[in-house]
Amino acid sequence: MSLEYVKGVSLKRPTPYKIFFHRSNTMQPLRKSFSAFSLQSQIPSATLSMEVSYIFHSHLIGRAGKNINRVMEDTGTRIHFPDCNRIAGEFKRNSVVVRGPIANLENARQRIRADIPVEFIVDCNIERVNSIGESSLSDYFSKTFGVLMRFYPKIDGVSCQVNIRGQQDHLQLLKDAVTYFGRVTHTPVDSVVMKVETSFDHVWIARDHIDKIITATGAGIRCPDVSVLKELPKKYCVWIRGSMDQVYMASSMLNGLLPMQLMVQVPSDRFNRHLLGRAQNVDVMFHLEHSTSDILTIRLTSYEWNTRNLFVLLKCCLELPNNVTAVIPSLSPTWLALAEITQHSSFLQASQKLSSLMSSSNNGNVPQQSSTIAMNVPRSVDTSSPDSSTTNSSPRFANESSIPASLAASRFDQNSSRHLSQFLEAIGLSHYSDLFIQNEIDLAMFTTLKDEDFISIGIRSFDARKMMLNAVQELRR
């Protein structure tokens, strides 16, 4: 028996293992897994901003955050709702911000849309409701159809408005509930109403398409007038009337016309100027700004139904290889019909028209209850210079004047934002600069923040918040 000697110790040669790994069955999948992991780790995170009516925010969040925590866990994203909506007297914001890997952003968007309830409104005789009992009706319909009912007696003392709310994924149950309610209370439900509480941004970009949506669906739609910026309503409510199918289809089309934005940061030397022309061809607004001398923030904005082109352009901006799985959004047939409806009145045209109107009227006030999604026509600049004012647009809008990067971020200024980044660097907190950029907070806005504001944008460190609060006090002086 042969022996080996290692430092004077004799060892028996171990018997070779008789377990063999089949190269094609084991090693190749492992290599693919490691390759995929390595590839995904190189893909930077991005931010998606979408609009959801603030009246549904508490429903999406759930008790103690249970609902939204489940969505974040399932999709691997972080989802933020405006904290100002919880403060009495503050104007409500419809924005929802999602941050995470590109593919995960789309999954989160679909989950949020699917979790938004659907609510039909019917008018019935209050005597019939009282004869049965509101609580009896609510309990029965909740257990039988899984819907929520709310009763609002009208001042005439004769009729009662009933709101019947169900879920997107149980739409047929909701329709059955409305039909059966009409049968029980002897109420005609051939015509129902839906109330859509939205924002100035949405009403502005959707108003030119209302007549076509009415023609396509057969529903009646009443939209607030936003043509005069100095005489805007305090709330933006769209009323839809028709059969349940007509109302639901019209509301789905209106949802497809909501503004949506994707934002990502890339090195300045990686930006491809040819993407500007490509963005114009697919009705996507391109907005550029230098976060630092070597980092470029890219914002892509369009209708939500155009989300596929938004993700395609985002992939091009990041110069991701072809073997990275493309994000294929789930678009309903109703949304696909919007391609023809918006053909002659694009998102870019609506934004340009708003910019011209604001410039001509010299109206510097931001419309109340606007979203935090950019609607602007940036001016053209030379992106080769890191010191230039960093907005850019497609050549079509090369010489247009600029309005704020967000209607809700009043007078957000890129130069002031750079000053804030330099200030944070001076006090040793430069690693928080991206948080303020993502939330469109410049130096002027920074001086108005409180401790709860710092917490809401993701600054958990007590020491960092204390330093920032002291800095705010110094800057105010």
C-alpha positions in Angstrom: 0.0 0.0 0.0 1.5 3.3 -1.1 1.9 6.1 1.4 2.4 9.8 1.2 4.5 11.8 3.7 3.5 15.3 4.7 5.9 16.9 7.2 6.8 13.5 8.6 3.2 12.2 8.9 2.2 9.3 6.9 -1.2 9.5 5.2 -3.1 7.0 3.4 -4.0 8.1 -0.1 -7.8 8.6 -0.1 -9.9 6.6 -2.5 -11.1 8.6 -5.4 -14.8 9.5 -5.2 -17.0 7.6 -7.5 -19.6 10.4 -7.8 -19.3 12.2 -11.0 -21.2 15.4 -12.1 -22.6 15.3 -15.5 -21.3 18.5 -17.2 -24.3 19.2 -19.3 -26.9 18.6 -16.5 -25.3 20.3 -13.6 -22.4 22.7 -14.4 -24.2 24.5 -17.2 -27.3 25.5 -15.2 -25.0 26.6 -12.4 -23.0 28.7 -14.8 -26.1 30.2 -16.2 -27.4 31.0 -12.7 -24.2 32.7 -11.7 -24.1 34.6 -15.0 -27.7 35.8 -14.6 -26.9 36.8 -11.0 -23.8 38.7 -12.1 -25.8 40.4 -14.9 -28.7 41.4 -12.7 -26.3 42.8 -10.1 -24.9 45.2 -12.7 -28.3 46.6 -13.6 -28.9 49.9 -11.6 -32.1 50.6 -9.9 -34.6 53.0 -11.3 -37.6 55.0 -10.0 -41.2 54.9 -11.3 -43.7 57.6 -10.5 -47.4 57.0 -11.2 -50.7 58.5 -10.3 -53.2 56.9 -8.0 -56.1 58.9 -6.6 -55.2 59.8 -3.0 -58.6 58.5 -1.8 -57.3 54.9 -2.4 -53.9 55.3 -0.8 -55.1 54.1 2.6 -56.6 51.0 1.0 -53.4 50.2 -0.8 -51.4 50.7 2.3 -53.7 48.6 4.5 -53.9 48.3 8.2 -50.4 48.9 9.7 -49.0 48.8 6.2 -49.9 45.1 5.7 -51.0 45.4 2.1 -48.2 47.5 0.7 -45.5 45.6 2.7 -46.7 42.4 1.0 -46.4 44.1 -2.4 -43.0 45.4 -1.7 -41.8 42.0 -0.4 -43.3 40.2 -3.5 -41.8 42.6 -6.0 -38.5 43.5 -4.4 -39.3 47.3 -4.5 -39.7 50.2 -2.2 -43.0 52.1 -2.5 -43.6 55.6 -1.1 -46.8 57.6 -0.6 -46.9 61.3 0.0 -46.9 62.1 3.8 -48.7 65.3 3.3 -51.9 63.4 2.6 -52.1 62.4 6.3 -52.0 66.1 7.4 -55.4 67.8 7.7 -55.7 70.9 5.6 -52.8 70.0 3.2 -53.5 69.6 -0.5 -53.6 66.0 -1.4 -51.2 64.4 -3.8 -51.9 61.4 -6.1 -48.3 60.4 -6.7 -47.0 57.0 -5.8 -43.2 56.4 -6.2 -41.7 53.0 -6.7 -38.0 52.2 -6.6 -36.2 49.0 -7.5 -34.8 46.9 -10.4 -36.4 47.7 -13.8 -38.4 44.4 -14.2 -39.6 44.7 -10.6 -40.9 48.2 -11.2 -43.4 46.9 -13.8 -44.5 44.1 -11.5 -45.1 46.6 -8.7 -47.1 48.9 -11.1 -49.3 46.1 -12.1 -49.9 45.0 -8.5 -50.8 48.6 -7.5 -53.2 48.9 -10.4 -54.8 45.5 -9.6 -55.3 46.4 -6.0 -57.2 49.7 -6.7 -60.9 49.1 -6.0 -63.7 49.8 -8.5 -66.7 51.8 -7.2 -70.1 52.2 -8.9 -72.7 54.8 -7.7 -76.5 54.2 -7.9 -79.4 56.3 -6.8 -82.3 54.5 -5.1 -85.4 55.2 -3.0 -84.5 55.8 0.6 -87.8 54.2 1.9 -86.9 50.9 0.3 -83.4 51.0 1.8 -84.9 51.8 5.3 -87.4 49.0 5.0 -84.6 46.5 4.6 -82.0 48.3 6.8 -78.6 49.7 5.8 -76.7 47.3 8.1 -78.6 44.3 6.8 -77.9 45.2 3.2 -74.2 45.9 3.9 -73.7 42.6 5.8 -75.5 40.5 3.2 -73.7 42.0 0.2 -70.4 41.8 2.0 -70.7 38.1 2.7 -72.3 37.2 -0.6 -70.5 39.3 -3.1 -67.5 40.6 -1.2 -68.4 44.3 -1.8 -68.5 47.3 0.5 -71.6 49.4 0.5 -72.0 53.0 1.7 -75.2 55.0 2.0 -75.5 58.7 1.6 -79.1 60.1 2.0 -79.8 63.1 -0.1 -81.2 66.4 1.3 -84.5 65.9 -0.6 -85.4 63.1 1.9 -86.6 60.8 -0.9 -83.5 59.4 -2.6 -80.3 57.9 -1.4 -76.9 57.6 -3.1 -75.3 54.1 -2.7 -71.6 53.5 -3.4 -70.8 49.9 -4.1 -67.1 49.1 -4.1 -65.4 45.9 -5.3 -62.0 44.6 -6.5 -60.5 44.7 -10.0 -59.9 40.9 -10.0 -63.5 40.3 -8.9 -65.2 42.7 -11.3 -68.0 40.3 -12.3 -68.9 39.8 -8.6 -69.2 43.6 -8.3 -71.5 43.8 -11.4 -73.6 41.0 -10.0 -73.9 42.8 -6.7 -75.1 46.0 -8.4 -77.6 44.1 -10.5 -79.0 42.2 -7.4 -79.1 45.4 -5.4 -81.3 46.9 -8.1 -83.6 43.9 -8.0 -83.9 43.9 -4.2 -84.5 47.7 -3.9 -86.6 47.9 -7.2 -83.9 50.4 -8.5 -83.1 50.6 -12.2 -79.3 50.0 -12.6 -79.1 50.4 -16.4 -77.3 53.6 -15.8 -74.6 54.0 -13.0 -72.1 56.7 -12.1 -68.4 56.6 -11.3 -66.5 59.4 -9.7 -62.8 59.7 -10.6 -60.8 62.1 -8.3 -57.6 62.9 -10.1 -55.1 65.7 -10.6 -54.6 68.8 -12.8 -51.9 67.0 -14.8 -54.3 64.2 -15.7 -57.2 66.4 -16.6 -54.9 68.6 -18.7 -53.4 65.8 -20.9 -56.7 63.8 -21.1 -59.1 66.6 -21.9 -58.4 66.6 -25.7 -59.3 62.9 -25.8 -62.6 63.0 -23.9 -64.8 63.2 -27.0 -63.1 60.2 -28.6 -63.5 58.2 -25.4 -67.2 59.0 -25.3 -67.5 57.9 -28.9 -65.6 54.7 -28.3 -67.4 53.7 -25.1 -70.8 55.3 -25.3 -70.4 56.7 -21.8 -71.1 60.2 -20.8 -68.1 62.1 -19.3 -68.0 65.4 -17.5 -64.6 66.8 -17.0 -63.6 70.0 -15.2 -62.5 73.0 -17.2 -58.7 73.8 -16.9 -58.3 76.1 -19.9 -58.0 79.2 -17.7 -55.1 78.6 -15.2 -56.2 81.5 -13.0 -59.7 80.0 -12.5 -58.9 76.4 -11.7 -61.1 74.3 -9.4 -60.0 73.2 -6.0 -60.6 69.6 -6.9 -60.4 67.7 -10.1 -63.3 65.2 -10.4 -64.3 63.4 -13.6 -67.8 62.0 -13.6 -68.7 59.1 -15.9 -72.3 57.9 -16.5 -73.6 54.9 -18.5 -74.0 51.2 -18.2 -71.5 49.3 -15.9 -69.6 48.1 -18.9 -69.5 51.5 -20.5 -68.4 53.3 -17.3 -65.7 50.7 -16.5 -64.3 50.9 -20.1 -64.2 54.7 -20.0 -62.5 54.8 -16.6 -59.9 52.3 -17.9 -59.2 54.5 -20.8 -58.8 57.5 -18.6 -56.4 55.5 -16.4 -54.3 54.8 -19.5 -54.0 58.5 -20.0 -52.5 59.1 -16.6 -48.9 60.5 -16.7 -46.1 58.1 -15.7 -42.4 58.7 -15.3 -39.3 56.6 -15.2 -36.1 58.1 -13.7 -32.6 56.7 -13.6 -29.1 58.1 -13.1 -26.2 57.2 -15.4 -22.7 58.4 -16.0 -22.7 61.5 -18.3 -20.3 60.0 -20.8 -22.7 57.1 -21.5 -25.6 59.2 -22.7 -26.6 58.6 -26.4 -28.0 61.8 -28.0 -29.7 59.8 -30.7 -32.2 58.6 -28.1 -33.8 62.1 -28.1 -35.1 61.7 -31.6 -36.3 58.1 -30.8 -38.2 59.4 -27.8 -40.0 61.9 -29.9 -41.1 59.2 -32.3 -42.8 57.2 -29.5 -44.3 60.2 -27.7 -42.0 60.2 -24.7 -40.7 63.3 -23.1 -36.9 63.3 -22.4 -35.7 65.4 -19.5 -32.0 65.6 -18.5 -30.2 67.2 -15.6 -26.8 66.9 -14.2 -26.9 65.7 -10.6 -23.2 66.0 -10.3 -20.4 66.8 -12.8 -20.3 63.2 -13.9 -23.8 61.8 -13.1 -26.8 62.5 -15.4 -30.4 62.1 -14.2 -32.7 61.0 -17.0 -36.5 61.3 -16.7 -38.8 59.7 -19.3 -42.4 60.7 -19.2 -45.5 59.8 -21.1 -49.0 58.3 -20.8 -49.2 55.2 -18.7 -50.6 53.2 -21.6 -47.3 54.0 -23.4 -45.3 52.2 -20.6 -43.8 49.7 -23.0 -41.9 52.4 -24.9 -40.9 54.0 -21.6 -39.2 50.8 -20.5 -37.6 50.2 -23.9 -36.1 53.7 -23.9 -34.9 53.2 -20.3 -33.1 50.0 -21.3 -31.4 51.9 -24.1 -30.4 54.7 -21.8 -28.7 52.1 -19.5 -27.1 50.4 -22.5 -28.2 47.0 -21.2 -27.1 44.0 -23.3 -29.6 42.2 -25.5 -29.6 39.2 -23.2 -31.3 41.2 -20.4 -34.9 40.2 -20.4 -37.1 43.0 -21.8 -39.9 44.4 -19.7 -43.2 43.6 -21.4 -46.0 45.5 -19.6 -49.4 44.0 -19.4 -51.6 46.2 -21.6 -55.3 45.6 -21.8 -57.1 45.8 -25.2 -58.8 49.0 -23.8 -55.3 50.6 -23.4 -54.2 49.4 -26.8 -57.1 51.3 -28.3 -55.6 54.5 -26.9 -52.8 54.4 -29.5 -55.3 55.5 -32.2 -57.2 57.9 -29.9 -54.0 59.8 -29.0 -52.5 59.7 -32.5 -53.3 63.3 -33.3 -52.9 64.8 -29.9 -49.8 63.5 -28.2 -48.4 63.8 -24.7 -45.6 66.0 -26.0 -48.1 68.4 -27.7 -50.2 68.7 -24.4 -47.0 69.5 -22.5 -45.9 72.1 -25.0 -49.3 73.7 -25.0 -49.3 74.0 -21.2 -45.8 75.5 -21.3 -46.9 78.1 -23.8 -50.0 79.0 -21.9 -48.1 79.4 -18.6 -45.5 81.6 -20.3 -48.1 83.8 -22.1 -50.2 84.3 -19.0 -47.1 84.9 -16.7 -48.7 82.6 -14.2 -46.0 81.3 -11.9 -48.4 79.6 -9.5 -48.4 75.8 -9.5 -52.0 74.3 -9.9 -53.3 72.9 -6.7 -53.6 69.1 -6.4 -51.2 68.5 -9.2 -49.1 65.3 -9.3 -45.4 65.0 -8.7 -44.9 63.7 -12.2 -43.0 66.0 -14.6 -44.9 67.8 -17.3 -42.6 70.2 -18.9 -41.0 71.2 -22.1 -37.3 71.5 -21.3 -35.0 73.8 -23.2 -32.1 72.5 -25.3 -28.6 72.5 -23.8 -25.2 71.1 -24.6 -24.9 67.9 -22.5 -21.2 67.7 -23.3 -20.7 70.4 -20.7 -21.2 69.3 -17.1 -21.6 72.8 -15.9 -24.5 73.6 -18.2 -28.1 73.8 -17.0 -29.0 70.2 -17.5 -32.3 69.9 -19.3 -32.7 68.5 -22.8 -35.5 67.6 -25.1 -36.1 66.3 -28.5 -35.1 68.6 -31.3 -38.7 69.5 -32.0 -38.8 71.5 -28.7 -35.2 72.8 -28.9 -36.0 76.5 -28.3 -39.0 76.2 -26.0 -38.9 77.8 -22.6 -38.9 75.7 -19.5 -41.4 75.3 -16.7 -40.6 73.5 -13.4 -39.5 69.9 -13.6 -42.6 69.0 -11.6 -45.8 70.9 -11.3 -45.9 69.9 -7.6 -42.4 70.9 -6.9 -42.9 74.6 -7.1 -39.9 76.3 -8.8 -37.6 73.3 -8.3 -34.3 74.6 -9.5 -31.4 72.4 -10.7 -28.8 75.0 -9.7 -30.2 75.2 -6.2 -30.2 71.4 -6.2 -26.5 71.3 -7.0 -25.9 73.8 -4.2 -27.7 71.5 -1.8 -25.5 68.6 -2.9 -22.4 70.7 -2.3 -23.7 71.7 1.1 -24.3 68.1 2.1 -20.8 67.2 1.0 -19.4 70.0 3.1 -21.1 68.7 6.3 -20.2 65.1 5.5 -23.6 63.9 4.4 -23.1 63.6 0.6 -24.4 60.0 0.6 -27.9 61.4 1.1 -27.8 63.6 -2.0 -29.6 61.1 -4.2 -32.6 61.0 -1.8 -33.1 64.7 -2.1 -32.7 64.6 -5.9 -35.2 61.7 -6.2 -37.7 63.8 -4.1 -37.0 67.0 -6.1 -35.8 68.8 -3.0 -33.5 71.8 -3.7 -31.7 74.0 -1.2 -34.7 76.4 -0.9 -37.0 73.4 -0.2 -34.4 71.9 2.2 -34.7 74.9 4.5 -38.4 74.2 5.1 -38.1 70.5 6.1 -38.8 69.1 9.5 -37.7 65.9 11.3 -40.7 64.0 10.1 -40.0 65.1 6.5 -36.5 63.7 6.7 -37.9 60.4 8.0 -40.5 60.3 5.2 -37.9 60.4 2.4 -35.9 57.6 4.0 -33.3 59.2 6.3 -33.4 56.9 9.4 -30.2 57.9 11.1 -30.9 60.1 14.1 -27.4 61.6 14.0 -27.8 62.6 10.3 -31.3 64.1 10.9 -30.0 66.1 13.9 -27.1 67.5 11.8 -29.6 68.4 9.0 -32.0 70.1 11.4 -29.1 72.2 12.8 -28.1 73.0 9.3 -31.7 74.1 8.5 -31.6 76.5 11.5 -28.3 78.0 10.4 -29.5 78.4 6.8 -32.7 80.2 8.0 -30.6 82.7 9.9 
